[in-house]
Amino acid sequence: MSQTIEQIAKALEATAEGDLSIAVTGASEPASATPDQLALAMSEKYAEGLRSGQARAALLWEGADWRSYGLEAAIFVTRPRLAMAGLSKAFDPGPVVAPGIHPSCVIDPSVEIGEGTAIGPFTVIGKGVTIGPNARIVGQVTIAEEARIGADALIYPGARIGARVVIGDRFICQPGAVIGSDGFSFVTPEPSGVEEIRTTLEQRTEITEQKWTRIHSLGTVEIGDDVEIGANACIDRGTVRATAIGSGSKLDNMVHIGHNVQVGEDCLLCGQVGIAGSTKIGDRVVLAGQCGVSDNIIVGDDVIAAGGTNIYTNVPKGRTIWGSPAVKMETQLEINKSLRRLPRLFGQIAELRETVTKLTQKGGTE
């Protein structure tokens, strides 16, 4: 994986100075960098580490005096995190999967496998599955009947892909993800307590014993291009129509997508987000960690929800929200300020009550 400073600079579309022929095999924090590593000091606060490390070259902020740190070469970036994306890609070899199909796999004869695909041990692939070219299936993966997976997929161990699931190109699936599990759909013969409370928002008038009847999931899951699914994420299949994840969307670890949910393009759903059934999420929506979204609502395009937000009603496009229940972020900030003032306010009320009592008592004695 050795690359020269010149090659890295070109890949990042960045400027570089010094000896551009220096080759590095990886990246490191400045203080622990070895001579064959590129030190990452994209902000002045990390620069002092360069003096104690052994790096010959570094990734630096624009305008840095690289020679003063004893470096022989430097690459300059204006947007550090974007540079990290390109740099990490350049040095990430990905999982090692031997070419071809491991002899321990169980693959139905009807499966169509694209050219250049590598499938690791103990993988099971059902009838009528189609896998595009250059896919890498690391091992211990199950892909159920009639699923379709596009080109250049990377699927890590323990992933479970259900029947008739359709996935686009350049799909990345982390370990333990489940795509196409049954939706959580049950009904009672008569209206249940949940249905009554949703209508009345009050106490139940009568409690009757009822049994839950399963609603089977006849739909599937459809996933666009360039989607990434995190470890142990779960995406339920639709009841009739497909649950959908739009192209470019990224789901973090332990995200749960309920049945019939429609997630738009280029969304970012962070760890432990849960979206209940039949909700529609617009394009470029960001839901920070532990956000919860109620069923049968619409979250508009470009909405950003802060961590721990609970969304119970429709959210218009472009809004930034926070809290439980979700409100505009500036409103929640005011609520938080008011909550912090409550102890002082209660103290002031107690003092005022005491003063009024004394004045009343005094007035009664005169």
C-alpha positions as CSV (number, residue, x, y, z in Angstrom):
1,M,0.0,0.0,0.0
2,S,3.0,2.3,-0.3
3,Q,2.3,5.6,-2.0
4,T,4.4,8.7,-2.7
5,I,3.5,12.2,-1.4
6,E,2.9,13.2,-5.0
7,Q,0.4,10.4,-5.5
8,I,-1.5,11.2,-2.3
9,A,-1.6,14.9,-3.1
10,K,-3.1,14.2,-6.5
11,A,-5.7,11.8,-5.0
12,L,-6.7,14.5,-2.5
13,E,-6.5,17.3,-5.2
14,A,-4.3,19.1,-2.7
15,T,-1.1,21.1,-3.0
16,A,2.2,19.7,-1.8
17,E,5.8,20.9,-1.2
18,G,9.2,19.4,-0.5
19,D,10.4,16.0,-1.6
20,L,7.3,14.5,-3.3
21,S,9.0,11.2,-4.0
22,I,8.9,10.2,-0.3
23,A,6.9,7.0,0.0
24,V,4.6,6.2,3.0
25,T,2.8,3.1,3.9
26,G,0.1,4.5,6.2
27,A,-1.0,7.4,8.4
28,S,-0.5,8.2,12.1
29,E,-1.0,10.8,14.8
30,P,2.0,13.2,14.8
31,A,3.7,12.1,18.0
32,S,3.7,8.4,17.2
33,A,4.4,8.6,13.5
34,T,7.3,6.5,12.1
35,P,9.5,7.6,9.1
36,D,7.4,5.6,6.7
37,Q,4.1,7.1,7.9
38,L,2.3,10.3,7.0
39,A,1.7,12.4,10.1
40,L,-1.8,13.9,10.4
41,A,-1.6,17.5,11.8
42,M,-4.4,19.3,10.0
43,S,-4.8,21.8,12.8
44,E,-2.2,23.9,14.7
45,K,-3.2,22.3,18.0
46,Y,-1.7,19.0,16.7
47,A,1.5,20.5,15.4
48,E,3.7,20.1,18.5
49,G,3.4,16.4,18.2
50,L,5.5,16.6,14.9
51,R,8.5,17.6,16.9
52,S,8.4,14.4,19.0
53,G,7.4,12.1,16.2
54,Q,9.7,10.7,13.4
55,A,7.5,11.5,10.4
56,R,9.3,12.8,7.3
57,A,6.1,14.1,5.7
58,A,2.8,15.4,7.1
59,L,-0.8,16.4,6.1
60,L,-1.0,20.0,7.3
61,W,-3.3,23.0,7.4
62,E,-3.1,25.7,4.7
63,G,-0.2,28.1,5.3
64,A,1.7,25.9,7.8
65,D,5.5,26.5,8.1
66,W,6.3,22.8,7.5
67,R,10.1,23.3,7.5
68,S,10.1,24.6,11.1
69,Y,8.9,21.1,12.2
70,G,11.8,19.3,10.6
71,L,9.7,17.8,7.8
72,E,10.9,17.0,4.3
73,A,7.6,17.3,2.6
74,A,4.0,18.4,3.3
75,I,0.5,18.2,1.8
76,F,-1.8,21.2,2.6
77,V,-5.6,20.8,2.9
78,T,-8.4,23.3,3.5
79,R,-11.1,20.8,4.7
80,P,-9.5,18.2,7.0
81,R,-12.4,15.8,7.3
82,L,-12.8,15.6,3.6
83,A,-9.1,15.0,3.2
84,M,-9.4,12.2,5.8
85,A,-12.1,10.6,3.6
86,G,-9.7,10.4,0.6
87,L,-6.7,9.5,2.7
88,S,-8.4,6.7,4.6
89,K,-9.7,5.3,1.3
90,A,-6.2,5.3,-0.2
91,F,-4.8,3.3,2.7
92,D,-7.7,0.9,3.5
93,P,-7.0,-2.5,1.9
94,G,-10.4,-3.8,3.0
95,P,-11.1,-7.4,4.0
96,V,-9.1,-10.2,2.5
97,V,-11.4,-12.6,0.5
98,A,-9.8,-15.3,-1.6
99,P,-10.8,-15.2,-5.2
100,G,-13.6,-17.4,-6.3
101,I,-16.1,-19.3,-4.2
102,H,-15.0,-21.1,-1.0
103,P,-15.7,-24.8,-1.1
104,S,-17.7,-24.7,2.2
105,C,-20.4,-22.4,0.7
106,V,-23.9,-23.7,-0.1
107,I,-25.1,-22.1,-3.3
108,D,-28.1,-23.0,-5.3
109,P,-27.3,-24.0,-8.9
110,S,-29.7,-21.3,-10.2
111,V,-27.7,-18.4,-8.6
112,E,-26.1,-15.9,-11.1
113,I,-22.8,-14.6,-9.9
114,G,-21.0,-11.8,-11.7
115,E,-17.4,-11.9,-12.9
116,G,-14.7,-11.1,-10.3
117,T,-16.9,-11.9,-7.3
118,A,-15.3,-13.5,-4.3
119,I,-17.4,-15.4,-1.7
120,G,-15.9,-16.5,1.6
121,P,-16.5,-19.6,3.7
122,F,-19.9,-20.8,5.1
123,T,-22.0,-18.5,3.0
124,V,-25.4,-19.7,2.0
125,I,-27.2,-18.4,-1.1
126,G,-30.7,-19.4,-2.0
127,K,-32.5,-20.1,-5.3
128,G,-32.7,-17.4,-8.0
129,V,-30.3,-14.9,-6.4
130,T,-28.4,-12.5,-8.6
131,I,-25.0,-11.0,-7.5
132,G,-23.3,-8.4,-9.6
133,P,-19.7,-8.3,-10.7
134,N,-16.8,-7.7,-8.3
135,A,-18.8,-8.4,-5.1
136,R,-16.9,-9.4,-2.0
137,I,-18.8,-11.5,0.5
138,V,-16.4,-12.1,3.4
139,G,-18.1,-15.2,4.8
140,Q,-20.9,-16.6,7.0
141,V,-23.5,-14.6,5.1
142,T,-26.9,-15.8,4.1
143,I,-28.8,-14.4,1.1
144,A,-32.3,-15.7,0.7
145,E,-34.1,-16.7,-2.5
146,E,-34.5,-14.2,-5.4
147,A,-32.5,-11.4,-3.8
148,R,-30.6,-9.2,-6.2
149,I,-27.4,-7.4,-5.3
150,G,-25.6,-5.0,-7.6
151,A,-22.0,-4.5,-8.6
152,D,-19.0,-4.0,-6.2
153,A,-20.8,-5.0,-3.1
154,L,-18.9,-5.5,0.2
155,I,-20.8,-7.7,2.7
156,Y,-19.2,-8.5,6.0
157,P,-19.6,-11.7,8.1
158,G,-22.9,-12.5,9.7
159,A,-25.1,-10.3,7.4
160,R,-28.5,-11.7,6.6
161,I,-30.3,-10.6,3.5
162,G,-33.9,-11.8,3.1
163,A,-35.9,-13.1,0.2
164,R,-36.5,-10.8,-2.8
165,V,-34.5,-7.9,-1.4
166,V,-33.2,-5.6,-4.1
167,I,-29.9,-3.8,-3.5
168,G,-28.1,-1.4,-5.9
169,D,-24.4,-1.0,-6.7
170,R,-21.5,-0.3,-4.3
171,F,-23.4,-1.6,-1.3
172,I,-21.5,-1.9,2.0
173,C,-23.0,-4.0,4.8
174,Q,-21.3,-4.3,8.2
175,P,-21.4,-7.5,10.3
176,G,-24.6,-8.8,11.8
177,A,-27.0,-6.5,9.8
178,V,-30.4,-8.0,8.9
179,I,-32.1,-6.8,5.8
180,G,-35.6,-8.1,5.1
181,S,-36.8,-9.4,8.4
182,D,-40.5,-9.5,8.9
183,G,-42.3,-6.3,10.0
184,F,-43.7,-6.0,13.5
185,S,-47.4,-6.0,12.6
186,F,-50.2,-7.4,14.8
187,V,-53.9,-6.8,15.1
188,T,-56.7,-7.7,17.5
189,P,-60.2,-8.9,16.5
190,E,-61.7,-5.7,18.1
191,P,-60.1,-2.3,18.4
192,S,-57.2,-2.7,20.9
193,G,-56.3,-0.5,23.8
194,V,-53.6,1.2,21.8
195,E,-56.1,2.1,19.0
196,E,-58.5,3.5,21.6
197,I,-55.9,5.6,23.4
198,R,-54.7,7.0,20.1
199,T,-58.2,8.2,19.4
200,T,-59.2,9.5,22.8
201,L,-55.8,10.3,24.4
202,E,-57.5,9.4,27.6
203,Q,-58.0,6.4,29.9
204,R,-59.5,3.3,28.4
205,T,-63.3,2.9,28.9
206,E,-63.2,-0.8,29.1
207,I,-60.4,-3.4,29.2
208,T,-61.1,-6.7,27.4
209,E,-58.9,-9.7,26.9
210,Q,-57.8,-10.1,23.3
211,K,-55.2,-12.1,21.4
212,W,-52.8,-10.6,18.8
213,T,-53.1,-11.9,15.2
214,R,-50.0,-11.6,13.0
215,I,-50.1,-9.6,9.8
216,H,-47.6,-11.3,7.5
217,S,-45.0,-9.3,5.5
218,L,-45.6,-9.8,1.8
219,G,-43.3,-6.9,0.6
220,T,-39.6,-6.7,0.6
221,V,-36.8,-4.2,0.9
222,E,-35.4,-2.0,-1.9
223,I,-32.0,-0.3,-1.4
224,G,-30.5,2.2,-3.9
225,D,-26.8,2.7,-5.0
226,D,-24.0,3.7,-2.6
227,V,-25.8,2.7,0.6
228,E,-24.0,1.6,3.7
229,I,-25.7,-0.4,6.5
230,G,-24.0,-0.5,9.9
231,A,-23.4,-3.5,12.2
232,N,-26.5,-5.1,13.7
233,A,-28.8,-2.7,11.9
234,C,-32.3,-4.1,11.1
235,I,-34.5,-3.2,8.1
236,D,-38.0,-4.8,8.1
237,R,-39.6,-5.8,4.9
238,G,-42.9,-4.1,3.9
239,T,-46.3,-5.4,4.6
240,V,-47.3,-5.1,0.9
241,R,-45.1,-2.5,-0.7
242,A,-41.4,-2.5,-0.2
243,T,-39.5,-0.7,2.6
244,A,-37.1,1.6,0.7
245,I,-33.7,3.1,1.4
246,G,-32.6,5.8,-1.1
247,S,-29.3,6.0,-2.9
248,G,-26.4,7.4,-0.9
249,S,-28.0,7.0,2.5
250,K,-25.8,5.7,5.4
251,L,-27.2,3.8,8.4
252,D,-25.1,3.5,11.5
253,N,-24.9,0.5,13.9
254,M,-28.1,-0.7,15.5
255,V,-30.4,1.4,13.4
256,H,-33.9,0.0,13.1
257,I,-36.1,0.7,10.1
258,G,-39.7,-0.5,10.5
259,H,-42.0,-2.0,7.8
260,N,-43.0,0.2,4.9
261,V,-40.7,3.1,5.9
262,Q,-39.4,5.2,3.0
263,V,-36.0,6.7,3.6
264,G,-34.9,9.3,1.0
265,E,-31.5,9.8,-0.7
266,D,-28.3,10.8,1.1
267,C,-29.7,10.5,4.6
268,L,-27.5,10.0,7.7
269,L,-29.1,7.9,10.4
270,C,-26.8,7.6,13.4
271,G,-26.6,4.9,16.1
272,Q,-29.7,3.5,17.7
273,V,-32.1,5.5,15.6
274,G,-35.5,3.9,15.3
275,I,-38.1,4.7,12.7
276,A,-41.6,3.2,13.1
277,G,-43.7,1.7,10.3
278,S,-45.0,3.6,7.3
279,T,-43.1,6.8,8.0
280,K,-41.6,8.8,5.2
281,I,-38.1,10.4,5.6
282,G,-37.1,13.0,3.0
283,D,-33.8,13.5,1.2
284,R,-30.6,14.5,3.1
285,V,-32.2,14.1,6.5
286,V,-29.8,13.7,9.5
287,L,-31.1,11.9,12.6
288,A,-28.4,12.0,15.3
289,G,-28.0,9.1,17.8
290,Q,-31.0,7.6,19.6
291,C,-33.6,9.6,17.7
292,G,-37.0,8.0,17.6
293,V,-39.6,8.6,14.9
294,S,-43.2,7.7,15.3
295,D,-45.2,5.8,12.7
296,N,-47.2,7.2,9.8
297,I,-45.7,10.6,9.7
298,I,-43.6,12.6,7.2
299,V,-40.1,14.2,7.9
300,G,-39.3,16.6,5.2
301,D,-36.1,17.1,3.2
302,D,-33.0,18.5,4.9
303,V,-34.3,18.1,8.4
304,I,-31.6,17.8,11.1
305,A,-32.6,16.2,14.4
306,A,-30.2,16.5,17.4
307,G,-29.4,13.4,19.5
308,G,-32.2,11.9,21.6
309,T,-34.9,13.7,19.7
310,N,-38.4,12.1,19.6
311,I,-40.4,13.0,16.6
312,Y,-44.2,12.4,17.0
313,T,-45.6,14.6,14.3
314,N,-44.8,15.8,10.7
315,V,-41.7,18.0,10.4
316,P,-41.5,20.5,7.6
317,K,-38.5,20.5,5.3
318,G,-35.3,22.3,6.3
319,R,-36.1,22.4,10.0
320,T,-33.5,21.8,12.8
321,I,-35.2,20.1,15.8
322,W,-34.4,18.8,19.2
323,G,-36.1,17.5,22.3
324,S,-39.0,15.2,23.3
325,P,-41.4,16.0,21.8
326,A,-39.4,17.5,19.0
327,V,-39.5,21.3,18.7
328,K,-37.4,23.8,16.9
329,M,-33.8,23.8,18.3
330,E,-34.0,27.4,19.4
331,T,-37.2,26.6,21.3
332,Q,-35.6,23.7,23.0
333,L,-32.6,25.8,24.0
334,E,-35.0,28.3,25.7
335,I,-36.8,25.4,27.4
336,N,-33.5,24.1,28.8
337,K,-32.6,27.6,30.0
338,S,-36.0,27.9,31.7
339,L,-35.6,24.5,33.4
340,R,-32.2,25.5,34.8
341,R,-33.8,28.6,36.3
342,L,-36.6,26.7,38.0
343,P,-34.8,26.1,41.4
344,R,-34.0,29.8,41.6
345,L,-37.5,30.7,40.6
346,F,-39.0,28.4,43.3
347,G,-36.7,30.0,45.8
348,Q,-37.8,33.4,44.9
349,I,-41.5,32.4,45.1
350,A,-40.9,30.9,48.6
351,E,-39.3,34.2,49.7
352,L,-42.1,36.2,48.2
353,R,-44.7,33.9,50.0
354,E,-42.9,34.4,53.2
355,T,-42.8,38.1,52.8
356,V,-46.5,38.3,52.0
357,T,-47.3,36.1,55.0
358,K,-45.3,38.4,57.3
359,L,-47.0,41.5,55.9
360,T,-50.4,39.9,56.2
361,Q,-49.7,39.0,59.8
362,K,-48.4,42.4,60.6
363,G,-51.5,44.1,59.0
364,G,-53.7,41.9,61.1
365,T,-52.1,43.0,64.4
366,E,-52.5,46.7,63.8
